[in-house]
Amino acid sequence: LFFSKQKPASAMLRSLVGSEMCIRDSFWDAQSKSNHKILIVGLGSVGLLTAFFFKINGYKNVYVFDNNKNKRKIANYLGLNFIDIRKIEKIDVAINTTANYKVLNSLMEKLSIEGKIVEASWYGKNKGEVALGGYFHSKRLKIISSQVSKIPKYMKNKYDFEGRLKLAIKSLKNSKLEKLITSESNFFDLEKDYYKILQNKDTIMHLVKY
């Protein structure tokens, strides 16, 4: 949900800069190689942008999944490989954007030896149980927190916050990303529309015009 007086392309660029910086950090935190098998779980704006960023940077084995199968259409439009998560295995890096800790437990079986999960969700005060025996222990897995207020230590000599911001803006100039705006409202209709917006599981980004 974002507000804009501008045209969709300009609004998209302005509103998604913060998300794109989160995505940049997830990309850096993964420290993945171009031939790694990478899975992004959760196809809201952050998940889709994360997968798209890997794709435009030359990563060939990028897969995406969401429980909402209707997200397959936008994934295909962006050139992303929407898969049946039950059939994928030996993942090198998994990125969770669902804010559901149960996804972490289910991904451990799918990861290769010394595989990594990058947790890109925000949980606030929510708590959950993560299984640290079983696959986590036997496969020597890693769970990595990705957080936008910090630049990964190994990248600090190359980028400061201003440099990261410029990279984020540059990454958002692809016109295909305008399709992430899936619905819109007039500001004066927002009270009437708000419940409907929240109930629509297919919404990725909702534009409020004023």
Kinemage of the C-alpha trace (Angstrom):
@kinemage 1
@onewidth
@group {chain A} dominant
@subgroup {mainchain}
@vectorlist {calphas} color= white
{ca leu a 1} P 0.000 0.000 0.000
{ca phe a 2} L 1.582 3.292 -1.066
{ca phe a 3} L 0.447 6.814 -1.833
{ca ser a 4} L 1.369 8.917 -4.841
{ca lys a 5} L 0.375 11.933 -6.909
{ca gln a 6} L 2.724 10.712 -9.634
{ca lys a 7} L 2.337 8.400 -12.609
{ca pro a 8} L 2.787 4.685 -11.805
{ca ala a 9} L 6.376 4.465 -13.141
{ca ser a 10} L 7.574 7.384 -11.031
{ca ala a 11} L 5.533 6.222 -8.050
{ca met a 12} L 7.026 2.744 -8.304
{ca leu a 13} L 10.560 4.083 -8.356
{ca arg a 14} L 9.972 6.359 -5.384
{ca ser a 15} L 8.026 3.903 -3.223
{ca leu a 16} L 10.175 0.806 -3.692
{ca val a 17} L 13.606 2.243 -2.919
{ca gly a 18} L 13.387 1.051 0.699
{ca ser a 19} L 12.360 -2.440 -0.401
{ca glu a 20} L 15.114 -2.522 -2.997
{ca met a 21} L 17.730 -1.727 -0.330
{ca cys a 22} L 16.400 -4.693 1.705
{ca ile a 23} L 16.772 -6.807 -1.414
{ca arg a 24} L 20.296 -5.592 -2.011
{ca asp a 25} L 21.236 -6.616 1.538
{ca ser a 26} L 19.625 -10.055 1.077
{ca phe a 27} L 21.625 -10.476 -2.119
{ca trp a 28} L 24.854 -9.514 -0.364
{ca asp a 29} L 24.072 -11.595 2.737
{ca ala a 30} L 23.543 -14.701 0.608
{ca gln a 31} L 27.098 -14.434 -0.788
{ca ser a 32} L 25.994 -16.857 -3.478
{ca lys a 33} L 27.764 -17.864 -6.674
{ca ser a 34} L 26.172 -17.497 -10.092
{ca asn a 35} L 25.823 -21.291 -10.475
{ca his a 36} L 24.140 -21.804 -7.089
{ca lys a 37} L 20.588 -23.103 -6.883
{ca ile a 38} L 18.599 -20.319 -5.209
{ca leu a 39} L 15.011 -20.431 -3.943
{ca ile a 40} L 12.968 -17.390 -2.905
{ca val a 41} L 9.857 -18.212 -0.854
{ca gly a 42} L 7.042 -15.663 -0.645
{ca leu a 43} L 6.063 -13.555 -3.656
{ca gly a 44} L 5.025 -10.234 -2.294
{ca ser a 45} L 6.883 -7.194 -3.609
{ca val a 46} L 10.066 -8.045 -1.665
{ca gly a 47} L 10.177 -11.678 -2.784
{ca leu a 48} L 9.509 -10.844 -6.434
{ca leu a 49} L 12.055 -8.026 -6.472
{ca thr a 50} L 14.648 -10.251 -4.792
{ca ala a 51} L 14.237 -12.988 -7.399
{ca phe a 52} L 14.231 -10.449 -10.239
{ca phe a 53} L 17.438 -8.883 -8.924
{ca phe a 54} L 19.212 -12.240 -8.930
{ca lys a 55} L 17.936 -12.850 -12.469
{ca ile a 56} L 19.160 -9.544 -13.937
{ca asn a 57} L 22.542 -10.130 -12.331
{ca gly a 58} L 23.088 -13.315 -14.311
{ca tyr a 59} L 21.992 -16.009 -11.853
{ca lys a 60} L 20.597 -18.886 -13.922
{ca asn a 61} L 19.267 -21.275 -11.251
{ca val a 62} L 16.750 -19.034 -9.491
{ca tyr a 63} L 13.417 -20.520 -8.411
{ca val a 64} L 10.413 -18.954 -6.699
{ca phe a 65} L 7.453 -20.288 -4.739
{ca asp a 66} L 4.321 -18.984 -3.067
{ca asn a 67} L 1.373 -20.876 -1.596
{ca asn a 68} L -0.860 -18.619 -3.679
{ca lys a 69} L -0.604 -20.225 -7.121
{ca asn a 70} L -2.088 -17.084 -8.696
{ca lys a 71} L 1.332 -15.474 -8.198
{ca arg a 72} L 2.661 -17.749 -10.946
{ca lys a 73} L 1.393 -15.301 -13.597
{ca ile a 74} L 3.437 -12.312 -12.387
{ca ala a 75} L 6.435 -14.596 -11.779
{ca asn a 76} L 6.272 -15.811 -15.370
{ca tyr a 77} L 5.914 -12.235 -16.651
{ca leu a 78} L 9.149 -11.307 -14.869
{ca gly a 79} L 10.874 -14.368 -16.324
{ca leu a 80} L 11.040 -16.215 -13.006
{ca asn a 81} L 10.816 -19.977 -12.576
{ca phe a 82} L 7.791 -20.746 -10.346
{ca ile a 83} L 8.232 -24.297 -9.056
{ca asp a 84} L 6.454 -26.956 -7.044
{ca ile a 85} L 8.362 -26.706 -3.755
{ca arg a 86} L 7.753 -30.410 -3.083
{ca lys a 87} L 9.948 -31.336 -6.046
{ca ile a 88} L 12.983 -29.129 -5.468
{ca glu a 89} L 16.035 -30.324 -3.530
{ca lys a 90} L 19.724 -29.585 -2.965
{ca ile a 91} L 19.213 -25.824 -2.703
{ca asp a 92} L 22.349 -23.796 -1.994
{ca val a 93} L 20.592 -20.643 -0.774
{ca ala a 94} L 16.980 -20.130 0.308
{ca ile a 95} L 15.587 -16.662 1.022
{ca asn a 96} L 12.469 -16.466 3.176
{ca thr a 97} L 10.263 -13.375 2.791
{ca thr a 98} L 7.043 -14.852 4.233
{ca ala a 99} L 7.374 -13.811 7.907
{ca asn a 100} L 6.437 -17.409 8.732
{ca tyr a 101} L 9.038 -19.227 10.833
{ca lys a 102} L 7.555 -22.604 9.841
{ca val a 103} L 9.036 -22.029 6.385
{ca leu a 104} L 12.519 -22.170 7.936
{ca asn a 105} L 11.862 -25.659 9.275
{ca ser a 106} L 10.470 -26.937 5.981
{ca leu a 107} L 13.397 -25.516 3.991
{ca met a 108} L 16.060 -27.356 5.984
{ca glu a 109} L 15.205 -30.661 4.338
{ca lys a 110} L 15.571 -29.016 0.907
{ca leu a 111} L 19.002 -27.478 1.455
{ca ser a 112} L 22.296 -28.991 0.371
{ca ile a 113} L 25.163 -29.630 2.786
{ca glu a 114} L 26.282 -26.285 4.299
{ca gly a 115} L 23.360 -24.562 2.632
{ca lys a 116} L 22.103 -21.173 3.806
{ca ile a 117} L 18.769 -19.630 4.685
{ca val a 118} L 18.640 -15.842 4.504
{ca glu a 119} L 15.788 -14.630 6.710
{ca ala a 120} L 14.531 -11.420 5.090
{ca ser a 121} L 11.263 -11.173 7.041
{ca trp a 122} L 10.316 -8.868 9.895
{ca tyr a 123} L 8.786 -10.691 12.868
{ca gly a 124} L 8.595 -7.891 15.430
{ca lys a 125} L 7.792 -9.452 18.807
{ca asn a 126} L 6.447 -12.684 17.306
{ca lys a 127} L 8.101 -15.890 18.462
{ca gly a 128} L 8.377 -19.283 16.846
{ca glu a 129} L 10.124 -22.617 17.193
{ca val a 130} L 13.005 -23.460 14.864
{ca ala a 131} L 14.301 -27.040 14.780
{ca leu a 132} L 18.029 -26.892 15.471
{ca gly a 133} L 18.525 -30.657 15.505
{ca gly a 134} L 17.928 -32.931 12.552
{ca tyr a 135} L 18.766 -31.424 9.171
{ca phe a 136} L 20.058 -28.170 10.633
{ca his a 137} L 22.698 -30.000 12.625
{ca ser a 138} L 23.584 -32.866 10.284
{ca lys a 139} L 23.870 -30.660 7.189
{ca arg a 140} L 25.828 -27.860 8.919
{ca leu a 141} L 23.245 -25.312 7.798
{ca lys a 142} L 23.332 -21.558 8.370
{ca ile a 143} L 20.493 -19.142 9.125
{ca ile a 144} L 21.442 -15.542 8.327
{ca ser a 145} L 19.545 -12.436 9.401
{ca ser a 146} L 19.265 -9.745 6.738
{ca gln a 147} L 18.409 -6.259 7.944
{ca val a 148} L 18.340 -3.027 5.953
{ca ser a 149} L 19.776 -0.709 8.632
{ca lys a 150} L 23.182 -2.401 8.328
{ca ile a 151} L 25.417 -2.935 5.321
{ca pro a 152} L 27.122 -6.354 5.493
{ca lys a 153} L 30.581 -5.984 6.971
{ca tyr a 154} L 32.385 -7.400 3.955
{ca met a 155} L 30.745 -4.754 1.679
{ca lys a 156} L 31.388 -1.681 3.850
{ca asn a 157} L 34.683 -0.849 2.139
{ca lys a 158} L 32.906 -0.743 -1.225
{ca tyr a 159} L 29.528 0.842 -0.410
{ca asp a 160} L 28.192 3.322 2.101
{ca phe a 161} L 24.472 4.068 2.570
{ca glu a 162} L 24.464 6.655 -0.232
{ca gly a 163} L 26.143 4.236 -2.617
{ca arg a 164} L 23.633 1.523 -1.762
{ca leu a 165} L 20.783 3.987 -2.357
{ca lys a 166} L 22.094 4.811 -5.835
{ca leu a 167} L 22.313 1.109 -6.668
{ca ala a 168} L 18.742 0.583 -5.466
{ca ile a 169} L 17.395 3.409 -7.641
{ca lys a 170} L 19.270 2.113 -10.686
{ca ser a 171} L 17.852 -1.387 -10.177
{ca leu a 172} L 14.253 -0.148 -10.237
{ca lys a 173} L 14.296 1.423 -13.697
{ca asn a 174} L 13.058 -1.688 -15.484
{ca ser a 175} L 9.571 -0.934 -16.838
{ca lys a 176} L 8.420 -4.513 -16.178
{ca leu a 177} L 8.308 -3.727 -12.465
{ca glu a 178} L 5.282 -1.487 -13.010
{ca lys a 179} L 3.238 -4.718 -13.122
{ca leu a 180} L 3.804 -5.068 -9.376
{ca ile a 181} L 1.076 -2.442 -8.966
{ca thr a 182} L -1.902 -4.800 -9.082
{ca ser a 183} L -4.691 -2.482 -7.882
{ca glu a 184} L -5.407 1.150 -7.061
{ca ser a 185} L -7.834 3.420 -5.215
{ca asn a 186} L -8.630 7.065 -4.915
{ca phe a 187} L -7.612 8.450 -1.514
{ca phe a 188} L -11.198 9.511 -0.764
{ca asp a 189} L -12.421 5.946 -1.358
{ca leu a 190} L -9.780 4.373 0.862
{ca glu a 191} L -11.994 3.912 3.919
{ca lys a 192} L -14.511 2.037 1.785
{ca asp a 193} L -11.869 0.011 -0.086
{ca tyr a 194} L -9.463 -0.791 2.746
{ca tyr a 195} L -11.029 -4.051 3.951
{ca lys a 196} L -11.303 -5.307 0.370
{ca ile a 197} L -7.620 -4.490 -0.211
{ca leu a 198} L -6.533 -6.465 2.854
{ca gln a 199} L -8.687 -9.447 1.927
{ca asn a 200} L -7.363 -9.730 -1.624
{ca lys a 201} L -4.574 -12.313 -1.415
{ca asp a 202} L -3.503 -11.560 -4.988
{ca thr a 203} L -2.538 -7.963 -4.204
{ca ile a 204} L 1.168 -7.266 -4.540
{ca met a 205} L 1.170 -3.469 -4.372
{ca his a 206} L -1.865 -1.193 -4.063
{ca leu a 207} L -1.578 2.380 -5.324
{ca val a 208} L -3.536 5.104 -3.546
{ca lys a 209} L -3.955 8.201 -5.737
{ca tyr a 210} L -4.414 11.622 -4.174
